[in-house]
Amino acid sequence: MTLHPDILKDRLNESHVSIEELADRIADIFNCPITIEDSNHSLVSYSRHSSNIEILNIRSIPL
């Protein structure tokens, strides 16, 4: 599904309760899991995972 840039902008500009919710919203828009990192490439947040994500990818995310 291709979304018009204005729709993407509107969805991302909606208020968010947490960084986790923002990660989930971005993942929903692009239909894939995502991570959010800071400028030093440290993990800040990651989206919820669908059941088809590889278990090795999940294990590589530090908790």
C-alpha angles and dihedrals in degrees: 000000000000117000124204111250091244091056091050090049092050093049092049093046093056112110116268129207095208144359087254090059090050090051090050092048092051091047090051092051094051095032095231137089116269140189127213116215133183124237090276091055093249115147113258101169143337133207125251113273129242119227093255098062115116114261091226090059091053092048091053092063111093116227 
